[in-house]
Amino acid sequence: MQMVMFLVLKKDKKMICTTRCLDPPIELPQELSLTCEISKNKIHSLSEFPQFSLTPVPNNLREKSEWGNFLNYLCKKDKVALITFKQYQFYILPPALVSTSSPVNVAYNIDNTGSVDTRPRDSESDVSLAGSQLEECGGPNTAEGLKFSRAEETCNEYQSRVPLKNFIRADPSYLKTLGQAHSGWIFGAIAELVDNSKDAKATKMDIFVDIIQLKKSRKDVPMLCLIDDGQGMNHDEVMKMVSFGHKQSDKVDTDRIGKFGVGFKTGAMRLGRDVLVLTQTTTSRSLAFLSQSLNEGKDNIEIPIVSYCRQGQLMEVDLSMQSEALAKYNLKAIKDFSPFNKYLIGEKAALFGTGTGTQIYIWNLDEWGSKYCLEWHDGLKGGSSFHQGDILIQSKRTRSRPGQISQKVPLDYSLRAYLEIIFLVPRMKISVQRTLVKSRPLSKFLTQTVVETGDILRRPVELILGFSQLEWERANCGMFLYWHGRLIEAYKRVGGMTHSADVGRGVIGVVDVTNLMDDEDGRVWVHNNKQGFQDSEQYACLEQWLSRKVDEYWDNNFDALELNKDNCVFKPDHEWVQCDKCRKWRILPTDFDSRKLPLEWFCFMKPFKGQCSDSEQKMAPGIVNVSTKRSGYACLLKDSNDKKLEGDRKTSGADYKSIKYEDAKIPALKRLRKGLWKQ
């Protein structure tokens, strides 16, 4: 079987042309640079060396022209171009007939029978100097020959003073290593792909597990699918996505989450061994295949990419980005090593319609013993919210956090629960197993809300503190730290919370630390897996400030709180509903039963009766509502009594509030040590 490779030839760091290499003696890198050009008579026994062929496959007119100029030069000067790689020396021979599409033969040798210096040039100016002198060289007994000898001496003397450069290659095992960035929590890998969709301005995203049949084994296997309607990616953006890190834009975008250039690779390779990306913009469509299966046994990582020009529904290979031969080769590799054929690719592309977006398909999912790390359920059609589809972590273990004793932390093992709170201000509709995730921005679901502001290292920080009865029932508490609007750390205990499971129970804090964790010089104090913060002065000062504010809040709002009778339940300061069109949040009146809301609600409906163009409402902090209308917790209330709630309010503007409530059939909220309620 013949080996076919595609190489990019360069000279003085400038591209000459993309070429197709047939049957090279070893696997070559994707780019090769010419060392120098030398006269054929300088190499002994050149005709006896083994040879292979090199055919141009230019991606554009410039490459085509450069290839012709390169061959003209070799023929006119009767020279060969030298390339050194490992222990090999390759000699590109001038063709008998020169044209912009002429193939060439390449002779090679693995010892130093040639009498030329094969050390690579390390200076562009040195190569240019040698090149300009070599162009004038002639026979050894002429003036040109004397110039050639002096030029060769100059090059050799310069090279003896300049150290050789070292370059690296990426072994395919590195793909598996990338996935270890999320070895502690697999949902972090899914979050990387969700971040990319948000950065692409997607309005909706579907995450589900489908079943697909492998071609060789004919075995049905699960395939994780992530589909969005974002802006899509052109060829250059796809290349950046699959590259191992890339130069970041100097443009400041506080809404953009992606910063490190590794999220797609680390996320996809944690979830499975093979991933296919299908993306479409208004003018292009691209396929990219990142695969451990394809690269098994290879010395370097190959990533097939095929790009098309798009005009409506008409697609043609984008010859400005790759040759037709390269596109066919890459498409064949995708078909051979994936479950996708041209019909299935066409079926998936049809999901775009006339729009844009990105589809990611991951198979050969990571395993957990005889099962998979992920467990999925489709839920029941027409069922309640407790029977919705979900994707779970097989172990269903709670993540370790200092001071935490509760084992009821659904977001640690339920993708639906995690995506409910992943964004500080959720706008994108996300579906899990084809069921819509109801976003739950934490700051809008708290009672006794207090907004604290301050400066940390001369940078402004705003903290929203409040009480959550749901978290109290689960014995949870802590801070939720967001960065660029994305959850980085959840249930972080600070202050007295770290020393007692009872102190701070039910208290939740929400803070966006973007200003604090992003330095002006571009440095970011967030781990590149976006699941924690680096040990830094900023983080240490943040912990101290949060500890002080949380302890003050607990003392002022709970230790001083008095209630004359048990059986009182908290309701959030305000109940909110999100419009399914504009994705803005609207406050519900206190006398409105949120259980009467339809599954899809829009701004023109009751009780808001407004328009999507109306500005989003803001939360008024510090108000406690104790109501007989319960939407989040099942409470049956009877026997009305007038009670008086006394407490210290920092921002409510009222120290006392008379309310009316009824006895509930649930136990009162109590602290174990320093009583939540004074009776």
HELIX and SHEET records of a PDB file:
HELIX    1   1 LYS A   40  LYS A   42  5                                   3    
HELIX    2   2 LEU A   46  GLU A   48  5                                   3    
HELIX    3   3 LEU A   61  LYS A   77  1                                  17    
HELIX    4   4 GLU A  124  LEU A  134  1                                  11    
HELIX    5   5 ALA A  143  ARG A  161  1                                  19    
HELIX    6   6 SER A  173  GLY A  179  1                                   7    
HELIX    7   7 GLN A  180  HIS A  182  5                                   3    
HELIX    8   8 PHE A  187  ASP A  199  1                                  13    
HELIX    9   9 HIS A  235  VAL A  242  1                                   8    
HELIX   10  10 GLY A  263  LEU A  271  1                                   9    
HELIX   11  11 GLU A  324  PHE A  337  1                                  14    
HELIX   12  12 LYS A  342  ALA A  349  1                                   8    
HELIX   13  13 ALA A  350  PHE A  352  5                                   3    
HELIX   14  14 SER A  385  HIS A  387  5                                   3    
HELIX   15  15 PRO A  410  ASP A  412  5                                   3    
HELIX   16  16 LEU A  415  ILE A  421  1                                   7    
HELIX   17  17 LEU A  442  LYS A  444  5                                   3    
HELIX   18  18 GLN A  469  GLU A  473  1                                   5    
HELIX   19  19 GLY A  495  THR A  498  5                                   4    
HELIX   20  20 THR A  514  MET A  517  1                                   4    
HELIX   21  21 GLU A  537  TRP A  554  1                                  18    
HELIX   22  22 ASP A  555  ASP A  559  3                                   5    
HELIX   23  23 SER A  594  LYS A  596  5                                   3    
SHEET    1   A 8 GLU A  31  SER A  33  0                                        
SHEET    2   A 8 VAL A   4  LYS A  11  1                                        
SHEET    3   A 8 LYS A  14  LEU A  22 -1                                        
SHEET    4   A 8 GLN A  51  PRO A  56 -1                                        
SHEET    5   A 8 VAL A 104  ASN A 109 -1                                        
SHEET    6   A 8 TYR A  88  ILE A  92 -1                                        
SHEET    7   A 8 LYS A  79  PHE A  85 -1                                        
SHEET    8   A 8 CYS A  36  SER A  39 -1                                        
SHEET    1   B 9 LEU A 314  VAL A 317  0                                        
SHEET    2   B 9 ILE A 305  GLN A 311 -1                                        
SHEET    3   B 9 SER A 284  SER A 291 -1                                        
SHEET    4   B 9 GLY A 272  GLN A 280 -1                                        
SHEET    5   B 9 GLY A 357  LEU A 365 -1                                        
SHEET    6   B 9 ASP A 220  ASP A 228 -1                                        
SHEET    7   B 9 LYS A 204  GLN A 213 -1                                        
SHEET    8   B 9 LYS A 429  VAL A 432  1                                        
SHEET    9   B 9 THR A 435  LEU A 436 -1                                        
SHEET    1   C 2 GLU A 367  TRP A 368  0                                        
SHEET    2   C 2 LYS A 371  TYR A 372 -1                                        
SHEET    1   D 2 LEU A 374  GLY A 379  0                                        
SHEET    2   D 2 GLN A 388  ILE A 393 -1                                        
SHEET    1   E 5 THR A 447  ILE A 456  0                                        
SHEET    2   E 5 ARG A 459  PHE A 467 -1                                        
SHEET    3   E 5 VAL A 507  ASP A 512 -1                                        
SHEET    4   E 5 GLY A 478  TRP A 483  1                                        
SHEET    5   E 5 ARG A 486  LYS A 492 -1                                        
SHEET    1   F 3 GLU A 562  LEU A 563  0                                        
SHEET    2   F 3 LEU A 637  GLU A 646 -1                                        
SHEET    3   F 3 TYR A 656  ALA A 664 -1                                        
SHEET    1   G 2 GLU A 575  GLN A 578  0                                        
SHEET    2   G 2 TRP A 585  LEU A 588 -1                                        
END                                                                             
